Amino acid sequence: MLQTLERTHTFDARVLTADNAAALRTLTGPGGLPLLPCLHPALEEGQIVGDYAGQEELQAAAALLPLYAEDPLPTSLRAAGYGADGQGAVLTPPVLRGDYTQLRHFLRLALRWATERYASYHIWAVQPLTIDDLPSCEDLCAQYLSAGLTLRGLRPMVGTEGMLIFSARGLPHWQEPFRRLHLDDPALSRVLERGYAAADFGWGKQGMELLLRASD
C-alpha cells in the first residue's frame, strides 16, 4: 500500500485491486477511466492507483498502462512514436471527485509509483485538450507541470480534440525561453514537434502561457 502524509494533505493512496472495482466504478461512472475500456484486467494486474484521502469513498484514481498494452491510449502513443518499442508506461488522465483538491500531490504520488515500477524506462502522462473549456484545461495542465511533468507533444487522438503528452523527464540542458504560447495556439503542436518542450508556465491576460524551451 502506498501511503504518505503531508502538512496539509492526508493521503490514503493504494494500488487498487479487484475488490475495489465497485468503488472505482462509482467514481468513474459507466465509461470507466478515460481511454480505458475495461477495468478488470487493470485491477487484476495492479495498474490502477487510487486515493481515499481519509474518506470512506474513493476520491481519485489513475491507471498506469504499459506501452505494449493494446488499449487505445498506449496504441496511439506507439503509433505517434512515443515508446514505439513498447518499453515504458503511460499514466492515464486522473478521474476525481468534484471537490477533490489534492490533484498535484496525487499526480506526484502516481509518478513516484510509476517510476518505482518502470525505473529504467520512460514514463509518459497524457491530458485531453478541451478547447471548449479552456480555463479548466489550463488549470489541469498547470497541475501537471507543477507536479514535475514536462509537456513534450500535442497529438490528434480519436475521441478527443487533441492529447497533450507529458514526459516524466525534462530536457537535459534547457536554453532560455524560446517563446510563450497558449494551449489553443495553432503553432503549439508544430513547435513541440521541433523538439521544444514546456516545464514552466505563467499567467497573463489571456490565461496560461507556456514557456517553451529547447535543449542545447
ZIDAMO-V808296 format. One line per field, one symbol per residue. ss: DSSP state (H for helix, E for strand, - for the rest). phi: phi as a letter, one per 30 degrees, with the letter a starting at -180 (. if undefined). burial: I if it has 24 or more other C-alpha atoms within 12 Angstrom, else O. A space follows every 10 residues. Layout:
ss->???
phi->???
burial->???
This chain:
ss->----E----E --EEE--HHH HHHHHHHH-- --------HH HHHH---EEE E--------E EEEEEE---- -HHHHHHHH- --------EE E---EE---- --HHHHHHHH HHHHHHH--- --EEEEEE-- HHHHHHHHHH HHHHHH---E EEEEE----- --EEEEE--- ---E----EE E------HHH HHH---EEEE EEEE--EEEE EEE-E-
phi->.cbbbcecbc cbcaddbedc eddddddcie dideibdbdd edddcicbcb bdhicdcdca aacccddddc dedddddddd jciddicjab cdedcbddcd cceedddddd dddddddbec bdccbbbdcc ddbdeddddd dddedddjdb dcabbdbeib dlbdcccdcd ddbdddedac bcdcdddddd ddddjdabcb abbbdcjdcd ccbccd
burial->OOIIOOOOOO IIIIIIIOOI IOIIIOIIOO OIIIIIOIII OIIOOIIIII IIIOOOOIII IIIIIIIIIO IIIIIIIIOO OIIOOIIIII IIIIIIIOOI OIIIIIIIII IIIIIOOOOO OIIIIIIIIO OOOOOOIIII IIIIIIIIII IIIIIOIOOO OIIIIIIIII OOOOOOOOOI IIIIOOOIIO IIOOOIIIII IOOOOOOIII IIIIOO
